[in-house]
Amino acid sequence: MLDAVSPLAATSTEAKLYDALIIGAGFAGMYQLHSLRDRLGISAHVLEAGDGVGGTWYWNRYPGARCDSESHSYCYHFSDELVQGWEWSERYPSQPEILRYLNYAADKLDLKRDITFKARVVSASYDEGENLWHVRTEQGGHYAARFLITAVGCLSSANLPKIDGISDFQGKWYHTGEWPHEGVDFSGKRVGVIGTGSTGIQAIPVVAAAAKHLTVFQRTANYSIPARNAPLTDDFKKYVRENFAEIRDVMRSTVNGHPWRIADRSVFDVSDEERDKIFEMAWEKGGLRLRAEFRDVLTNEEANEVVSAFLKKKIGQIVKDPAKAAILADIDHGFATKRPPIDTGYFETYNRDNVALVNLRAEPIERITATGVKTSKGEYPLDIIVFATGFDAMTGPLFNLNIAGRNGLALRDVWREGPRSYLGLQVVGFPNLFTITGPGSPSVLTNMIVSIEHHVEWITRCMQHVVASNAQTIETTQQAQDAWVTHVNAVADMTLFPSCNSWYLGANVPGKPRVFMPLPGFPDYAQRCSDVESNDYRGFELTR
Ligand code: NAP
């Protein structure tokens, strides 16, 4: 334990004392624990609400749950040993396989002994006199540490819409982000799915195949690209094992942190014929690579319209019923301005006899009744309702912790008008608190693992610097934070992201301020973080 912390143990009531507390045992929290405990050699402990590791992949067990990043990129890259000791089975990893992987990593790194499971954090407050963060759990646990690191993910606070009558419903209802571990039996049931984001688009084909009848309630139509998921070949597995360093370099040098480069050509650099050929090939290959075929898809409105038109046309080619096809292709935003889903048989599902589509733009939901969902045009009888209605993204998981900094300042109040941070890592008034993949950093605009590893490694070196400097606290300055917020807004305004109502902007949660929360562009961001570090942590102040 750090010398400066130990003497305080006596003064710190009955709290269990550590140098660092980490909240959350997903990809981020696990790696942060390993880095602090095994590299920095300080005492670190993780508090986790679930009864196992996994984070997102512990909670999101809905049918069809699978990652959109390709499996060889969606795993820890920091350890060759972990890479070489694991073999993914499919192009995109399923939720159960990712959970097995995280347990494999936790066991290999011997992490579980320093994680308290079933410990849901309900408050975290900074005591200036002691220079300690006091963290309390729903289960009555009390912990304290000099450093506090949130590793709670960006999409872990379920957004359950306030629809009248839900308590009257006699059937069963579930939110995809809090799915029962024992699974849900859809056989013989009339099921309604509300929501057609990435989650709904993954779940709908699987539910349709299992249920007697499925009604999809669509408010906003969405693009989707076939994932073309398939078992990985032995050749590909060998390629990954032998070229991992190179793959890692590509991921760290591209805007979205995926293992492919973005083509350096405009949509308008090629003829219409050539462009169609490129799109068709990308469609056949499947997945998010389509977005990378041209560099201006998210910066030039006309370029975006061309890609969007191609994808809308595909819907009409797949869906046989023209009325359904028209509802599905009536998309009101540009491709990838919202997070682009990828799918396995999504649009094809609407060709099944047992699947109905309700256009909530034409007939909004009025209420949930004892027996189903009532819209302005009629009632849909249901046995099960699945809410695939997303998350209170990025700020929601942090607000749930009830974080209070200097003078009892609540993060919820400080961010009332929207999140403000320096580098997405620290907030003025909250010394020694680090937010992994916090608002103001690339986070959800990347393959999450790239952003997570970058943050964990940066935080670890930063804490090492604090300790080596014999400092008690590190805290960003108001000036640095204000300049960073201006930078994030300026970068977002160079893109088409702010043009639609997405959860990136908080637009999916009624009353949430409309602020673009992540920062586009991983490599530029990483360079700025390195510059800060090599300039004596410019923008941060240390107190001794
Ligand atoms: P989402 O993208 O926010 O989609 C929520 C859906 O629910 C939208 O269609 C939304 O319609 C609808 N909805 C919300 N409230 C509603 C209401 N009151 N009435 C009717 N419809 C309502 O959430 P998500 O699909 O869970 O995805 C969230 C993010 O999680 C993704 O963007 C992605 O980053 C991540 N994710 C990743 C994967 C993966 O890697 N495989 C899978 C799933 C999710 P509106 O658009 O009209 O608001």
Boltz pocket constraint, residues with backbone or C-beta under 6 A from the ligand:
constraints:
  - pocket:
      binder: B
      contacts: [[A, 65], [A, 66], [A, 67], [A, 68], [A, 69], [A, 155], [A, 159], [A, 161], [A, 162], [A, 194], [A, 195], [A, 196], [A, 197], [A, 198], [A, 199], [A, 200], [A, 202], [A, 217], [A, 218], [A, 219], [A, 220], [A, 339], [A, 360], [A, 365], [A, 388], [A, 389], [A, 390], [A, 391], [A, 444], [A, 501], [A, 503], [A, 508]]
      max_distance: 6.0
